[in-house]
């Protein structure tokens, strides 16, 4: 039997769950019930509430505005700032004052938070950062200008400043930036009673944690122990007999996307972060990872379309710059595809229907390529596609492309032959549809896989290559087959 199971007390305590639920309903804070009325069925602030708060602020009714907002959860207050316009945010911040707490800033959109931080003195930012966990404090400070960042750090207590500077020394989007330095670690020789006494007496311990890390004399993690095990075990049991020795350790320089994948794969709530010597230096919790998963997933989708961050709170100039640069690239690829059409200018002049039908072939190929590309990029991002199964994935997509190409070819070929009364034209467009679908299937997987092997983010660069290939091959196959078949010579 597992030692943890042997150490658990008899299961002789009954709990009336229904009574607990009823008590919670009875004792629920009236302010909480009122706050719930400000939210719609999707837990979003109602437009009428947002307008009322701004109207009260503009009318100088500070206490009324603070009273209404004071009933909200910090995450909802952060949403309030994101929902109002840029012009109204300084006024709202002035009216709410200290209600713009560290917890509110930690929940706030990055772009909105940066603008609010710009309104605060370095001393105010330092005070806010000192009240946050290290990872949340770093999120606030890391995007500031260098001189502003140094001013804030100088205003902080030495211990807090050292923790932030240490975090900033790691590359962006790594475990070192993501982790918090506040964790609970104990030596393996102590007992459950010793741990409980320390948790109760040490006021400097982390406020939120789900497990305790057990370390050796070199401060290297040798096991982990959930709080539930400790609370249910006799005080005399040694932690080394209670702990689980198998654990997932996160290297401090691991990319945050890989961190998220490990949490997802092993169903982690928290995990120890270790330096290159294997010493425990921090902890990552699931609440931070959920944010990373959402961020990385949205980032890949937006990169495929060239929309940048895709954040509606992003400055307009930054958004224009990002989108315009991508559109310029696409303009260049469109010119390349147009040059292919130019080679068949004479054929098109003889048979004008070619100009009408050729966009169908290239467009359907582009759609097919985008489908394969989206699946492949996701598979790479989630570690589903690796060197061991790439070849199998390629043949799988080829089979899919063949079936889709034949199906679409039969449909468009039959329709073309019937509508225009030209069976040969139907065969040509059907053949071109099959060819371009095969090209789309191959490009949709080979392009992102190749870029990934070259350490280039496939989410950023793949789309332009895939669409260019399908456009060029769509035009070339259709027009080329039309010429080779003698279709243009018949008119």
C-alpha positions in Angstrom: 0.0 0.0 0.0 1.2 3.5 -0.7 2.7 5.2 2.4 0.4 8.2 1.9 -2.6 6.0 2.1 -1.3 4.3 5.3 -0.8 7.7 7.0 -4.3 9.0 6.3 -6.7 9.2 9.4 -9.8 6.9 9.4 -12.5 8.1 7.1 -15.0 8.6 10.0 -15.8 12.3 9.5 -19.0 13.0 7.7 -19.8 16.3 6.0 -23.2 17.6 5.1 -22.5 19.1 1.7 -26.1 20.3 1.3 -25.9 22.2 4.6 -22.6 23.9 3.5 -24.2 24.9 0.2 -27.3 26.4 2.0 -25.1 28.3 4.5 -23.2 29.8 1.6 -26.4 31.0 0.0 -27.6 32.5 3.3 -24.4 34.1 4.2 -23.5 35.5 0.8 -22.6 39.2 1.0 -25.4 41.4 -0.2 -22.8 43.5 -2.1 -21.9 40.4 -4.0 -25.5 39.7 -5.0 -25.8 43.4 -6.2 -22.6 43.1 -8.2 -24.0 40.1 -10.0 -26.8 42.2 -11.3 -24.2 44.4 -13.1 -23.2 41.4 -15.3 -25.0 39.8 -18.2 -25.6 36.1 -18.7 -22.0 35.7 -20.0 -20.5 37.4 -16.9 -19.7 40.6 -18.9 -20.4 44.1 -17.6 -23.7 45.4 -18.9 -23.4 48.5 -21.3 -25.8 50.4 -19.1 -23.6 49.9 -16.1 -20.5 51.1 -17.9 -22.3 54.2 -19.2 -23.7 55.0 -15.7 -20.2 54.8 -14.1 -18.7 57.2 -16.7 -21.7 59.6 -16.4 -21.3 59.7 -12.6 -17.5 60.3 -13.0 -18.1 63.1 -15.5 -20.7 64.7 -13.3 -18.3 64.7 -10.3 -20.3 62.3 -8.3 -17.2 60.5 -7.0 -18.8 58.6 -4.1 -21.6 57.3 -6.2 -19.3 56.1 -8.9 -17.0 54.4 -6.3 -19.9 52.8 -4.6 -21.1 51.2 -7.8 -17.7 50.0 -8.8 -16.7 48.9 -5.3 -19.1 45.9 -5.5 -17.2 44.4 -8.5 -14.5 41.7 -8.5 -11.0 43.0 -9.4 -11.2 41.2 -12.8 -14.5 43.1 -13.5 -13.0 46.4 -12.6 -10.1 45.6 -15.0 -12.8 44.9 -17.7 -14.4 48.2 -17.0 -11.2 50.0 -17.9 -10.9 48.0 -21.1 -14.5 48.8 -22.1 -14.3 52.6 -21.8 -12.5 54.8 -24.3 -8.9 56.0 -24.1 -10.2 59.5 -23.2 -12.3 58.3 -20.2 -9.6 56.0 -18.6 -7.6 58.8 -16.9 -10.8 60.2 -15.4 -12.0 56.8 -14.3 -8.6 56.1 -12.7 -8.7 59.5 -10.9 -12.2 58.8 -9.5 -11.5 55.3 -8.4 -8.2 56.1 -6.8 -7.0 53.3 -4.5 -9.6 51.0 -5.9 -7.3 50.5 -8.9 -5.5 47.9 -6.7 -2.6 45.7 -7.7 -5.0 42.8 -8.2 -7.0 45.0 -10.7 -3.8 45.9 -12.6 -2.7 42.3 -12.7 -6.0 41.3 -14.4 -5.9 44.2 -16.9 -5.1 44.1 -20.6 -1.4 44.8 -21.3 -2.0 47.8 -23.5 -4.6 49.4 -21.2 -2.3 48.8 -18.2 0.7 50.4 -19.9 -1.3 53.6 -20.4 -2.5 53.7 -16.8 1.0 53.0 -15.5 2.2 56.0 -17.5 -0.1 58.2 -15.4 1.4 57.0 -12.1 4.6 58.2 -10.4 7.4 55.7 -10.1 6.8 55.5 -6.3 3.2 54.5 -6.9 4.2 51.8 -9.4 6.8 50.5 -7.0 4.2 50.3 -4.2 1.8 48.4 -6.4 4.5 46.0 -7.7 5.6 45.3 -4.1 2.2 44.0 -3.2 2.0 41.6 -6.1 3.6 38.1 -6.7 6.8 38.4 -8.6 5.3 37.1 -11.9 2.6 39.7 -11.8 5.0 42.5 -10.8 7.3 41.6 -13.7 4.3 41.7 -16.1 3.8 45.3 -15.1 7.4 46.5 -15.2 8.9 44.6 -18.1 7.1 46.6 -20.8 8.1 50.0 -19.4 10.8 52.2 -21.0 14.3 51.6 -19.6 14.5 54.9 -17.7 11.0 54.5 -16.2 11.8 50.9 -15.3 14.9 51.9 -13.4 13.1 54.7 -11.6 10.5 52.1 -10.4 13.1 49.6 -9.3 15.0 52.3 -7.4 11.8 53.1 -5.5 11.3 49.5 -4.4 12.6 47.8 -1.3 16.0 46.0 -1.9 14.5 42.5 -1.5 11.7 43.2 -3.9 14.0 44.9 -6.3 16.4 42.0 -6.3 13.6 39.6 -7.2 12.3 41.7 -10.0 15.8 42.3 -11.5 16.5 38.6 -11.3 13.3 37.9 -13.2 14.1 40.5 -15.8 17.5 38.9 -16.4 15.8 35.9 -18.1 14.6 36.1 -21.7 11.1 37.1 -22.4 8.4 34.4 -22.6 10.5 31.9 -20.6 9.8 30.1 -17.3 12.1 32.6 -15.5 9.8 35.5 -16.4 6.7 33.5 -15.7 7.6 32.0 -12.4 6.9 33.5 -8.9 9.6 33.4 -6.3 7.1 33.0 -3.4 6.9 29.3 -2.7 7.1 26.9 0.3 10.0 24.5 0.5 11.0 22.2 3.4 13.8 19.8 4.1 13.0 16.1 3.8 13.8 15.2 7.4 11.0 17.3 9.0 7.7 15.9 10.1 4.1 16.8 9.2 3.8 18.6 12.5 6.9 20.7 11.9 5.5 21.8 8.5 2.1 22.7 9.9 3.7 24.8 12.7 5.8 26.6 10.2 2.9 27.3 7.9 1.0 28.9 10.8 3.9 30.9 12.3 5.9 32.2 9.3 4.2 35.4 8.1 6.5 35.7 5.2 5.3 32.6 3.4 3.6 32.7 0.0 -0.1 33.5 0.4 -1.4 31.2 -2.3 0.0 27.7 -2.9 -1.3 24.2 -3.4 1.7 22.0 -2.7 4.9 22.1 -0.7 8.3 21.3 -2.3 10.7 19.1 -0.5 14.4 19.9 -1.0 17.7 18.3 -0.2 20.6 20.2 1.5 21.6 21.6 -1.9 18.1 23.1 -2.3 17.3 20.7 -5.1 13.7 19.5 -5.2 13.4 15.8 -4.4 9.7 15.5 -4.0 6.4 17.3 -3.6 3.6 17.1 -1.1 0.0 18.4 -1.6 -1.6 20.3 1.2 -4.4 17.9 1.4 -2.0 15.1 2.2 -0.4 17.1 5.0 -3.7 18.1 6.6 -5.0 14.5 6.7 -1.8 12.9 8.0 -0.7 12.4 11.6 1.8 15.0 12.9 4.5 12.4 13.5 4.7 11.2 9.9 8.0 12.3 8.2 7.5 14.4 5.1 9.9 12.1 3.2 7.4 9.2 3.8 4.5 11.3 2.7 5.8 13.1 -0.4 5.6 12.0 -4.0 9.1 11.7 -5.4 8.1 11.8 -9.1 7.5 15.4 -10.2 7.6 17.6 -13.3 10.5 20.1 -13.1 10.5 23.2 -15.3 13.9 24.5 -16.4 14.2 28.2 -15.9 15.0 28.9 -19.5 12.1 26.8 -21.0 9.8 28.6 -23.4 6.5 29.5 -21.9 4.6 27.6 -24.6 6.5 24.4 -23.7 5.7 25.1 -20.1 2.0 25.3 -20.9 2.2 22.0 -22.9 3.7 20.3 -19.9 1.0 21.6 -17.6 -1.6 20.4 -20.1 0.0 17.0 -20.6 0.6 16.1 -17.0 -2.5 17.9 -15.5 -0.4 20.0 -13.2 -1.7 22.6 -10.7 1.8 23.9 -9.9 5.4 23.0 -10.8 8.8 23.7 -9.4 11.2 25.8 -11.6 14.9 24.9 -11.4 18.1 26.6 -12.5 20.9 24.9 -14.5 22.3 23.4 -11.3 18.9 21.8 -10.5 18.2 24.1 -7.5 14.7 25.3 -6.8 14.3 28.9 -7.8 10.6 29.4 -8.2 7.1 28.0 -8.9 4.7 28.3 -11.8 0.9 27.9 -11.1 -1.9 26.9 -13.3 -3.6 30.3 -13.3 -0.5 31.8 -15.1 -0.5 28.9 -17.5 -4.1 29.3 -18.5 -3.3 32.8 -19.5 -0.3 31.6 -21.5 -2.4 28.9 -23.3 -5.0 31.5 -24.3 -2.3 34.0 -25.4 -0.3 31.5 -27.5 -3.4 30.0 -29.2 -4.7 33.5 -30.1 -1.2 34.6 -31.2 -0.8 31.7 -33.7 -4.2 32.3 -35.3 -3.6 36.0 -35.6 -0.1 35.5 -37.1 -1.5 33.2 -39.7 -3.7 36.1 -40.9 -1.0 38.8 -40.4 -3.2 40.8 -38.0 -0.4 41.3 -35.4 -1.5 41.1 -31.8 -5.1 41.5 -32.8 -5.8 43.3 -29.6 -8.6 46.0 -29.9 -6.8 48.0 -27.3 -3.5 48.0 -29.3 -2.5 51.5 -30.4 -3.8 52.2 -33.9 -0.4 53.2 -35.3 1.1 49.8 -34.2 -1.9 47.9 -35.7 -1.6 49.8 -39.1 2.1 49.2 -39.3 1.7 45.4 -38.6 -1.2 44.9 -41.0 0.2 47.1 -43.7 3.6 45.3 -43.8 1.8 42.0 -44.2 -0.4 43.4 -46.9 2.6 44.7 -48.8 4.1 41.2 -48.7 0.9 39.7 -50.1 0.8 42.4 -52.8 4.2 41.2 -53.9 3.1 37.5 -54.1 -0.1 38.6 -56.0 2.2 40.3 -58.6 4.2 37.0 -58.9 1.0 35.0 -59.5 -0.2 37.7 -62.0 3.1 37.2 -63.9 2.2 33.6 -64.5 -1.1 34.6 -66.0 0.9 37.0 -68.3 2.6 34.0 -69.9 -0.8 32.8 -71.2 -2.1 36.1 -72.4 -2.5 34.9 -75.9 -4.4 31.8 -74.9 -6.7 33.9 -72.7 -7.3 36.3 -75.6 -8.4 33.4 -77.8 -10.6 31.8 -75.2 -12.0 34.4 -72.8 -13.8 31.8 -70.6 -10.4 30.9 -69.2 -10.2 34.3 -67.4 -13.6 33.6 -65.9 -12.8 30.2 -64.5 -9.1 30.4 -63.5 -9.8 32.2 -60.2 -12.0 29.3 -59.1 -9.0 26.9 -59.3 -6.6 29.1 -57.4 -9.2 30.2 -54.8 -10.2 26.6 -54.0 -6.5 25.6 -53.8 -5.9 28.5 -51.4 -8.7 27.4 -49.2 -7.5 23.8 -49.1 -4.0 24.9 -48.3 -5.2 27.1 -45.5 -7.1 24.2 -44.0 -4.0 21.9 -44.0 -1.8 24.8 -42.8 -4.1 25.5 -39.8 -4.1 21.8 -38.7 -0.3 21.5 -39.2 0.6 24.7 -37.3 -1.7 23.6 -34.4 -0.1 20.1 -34.4 3.4 21.6 -34.2 2.4 24.0 -31.5 0.9 21.2 -29.3 3.8 18.8 -30.0 1.4 16.4 -31.9 3.6 16.6 -35.0 7.1 15.4 -34.4 10.0 13.9 -36.5 8.6 10.4 -35.8 5.2 10.9 -37.4 5.9 13.7 -40.0 6.0 11.2 -42.9 2.8 9.6 -41.9 1.2 13.0 -41.6 2.3 13.9 -45.2 0.8 10.7 -46.7 -2.4 11.3 -44.7 -2.8 14.8 -46.1 -2.0 13.6 -49.6 -4.9 11.1 -49.3 -7.2 13.8 -48.1 -6.1 16.2 -50.8 -6.6 13.5 -53.5 -10.2 12.7 -52.3 -11.1 16.4 -52.0 -9.5 17.2 -55.4 -11.3 14.4 -57.2 -14.6 15.3 -55.5 -14.3 19.0 -56.3 -13.0 18.2 -59.8 -16.0 16.1 -60.7 -18.4 18.8 -59.4 -16.7 21.7 -61.2 -16.0 19.7 -64.3 -19.5 18.5 -64.7 -20.9 21.9 -63.9 -18.6 23.6 -66.4 -19.3 21.1 -69.2 -23.1 21.5 -68.7 -23.2 25.2 -68.4 -20.8 26.1 -71.2 -21.5 23.0 -73.3 -17.8 22.2 -73.6 -16.8 18.7 -72.2 -13.1 19.3 -72.8 -13.2 22.5 -70.7 -14.8 20.5 -68.0 -12.0 17.9 -68.1 -9.3 20.6 -68.1 -10.7 22.5 -65.0 -11.4 19.2 -63.2 -7.7 18.1 -63.8 -6.4 21.5 -62.7 -8.5 21.3 -59.5 -7.1 17.9 -58.6 -3.5 19.1 -59.3 -3.9 22.3 -57.2 -5.5 20.4 -54.3 -2.5 18.0 -54.2 -0.1 21.0 -54.2 -2.2 22.7 -51.5 -2.1 19.6 -49.3 1.7 19.2 -49.7 2.4 22.9 -49.2 0.1 23.1 -46.2 2.2 20.6 -44.3 5.7 20.8 -45.9 6.0 24.6 -45.6 5.4 24.9 -41.8 7.3 21.7 -41.1 10.4 23.0 -43.0 10.2 26.4 -41.3 9.9 24.8 -37.9 13.0 22.7 -38.7 14.8 26.0 -39.6 13.7 27.5 -36.2 11.4 30.0 -38.0 8.0 30.4 -36.5 5.6 28.6 -38.9 2.6 30.6 -37.7 4.2 33.8 -39.0 5.6 32.9 -42.4 3.7 29.9 -43.6 0.6 31.5 -45.0 2.3 33.7 -47.5 4.3 30.8 -49.0 1.3 28.4 -49.1 -1.1 30.9 -50.8 1.6 31.9 -53.3 2.2 28.3 -54.3 -1.5 27.6 -54.7 -2.1 30.7 -56.7 0.8 30.1 -59.0 0.0 26.4 -59.5 -3.7 27.1 -59.8 -3.2 29.4 -62.7 -0.3 27.4 -64.3 -2.1 24.1 -64.2 -5.4 25.4 -65.5 -4.0 27.6 -68.3 -1.2 25.1 -69.1 -3.6 22.2 -69.5 -5.9 24.4 -71.6 -3.1 25.1 -74.0 -1.7 21.5 -74.0 -5.2 20.0 -74.6 -5.7 22.2 -77.7 -8.7 23.9 -76.1 -7.5 27.4 -77.2 -6.8 26.2 -80.7 -10.4 25.2 -81.1 -11.7 28.8 -80.8 
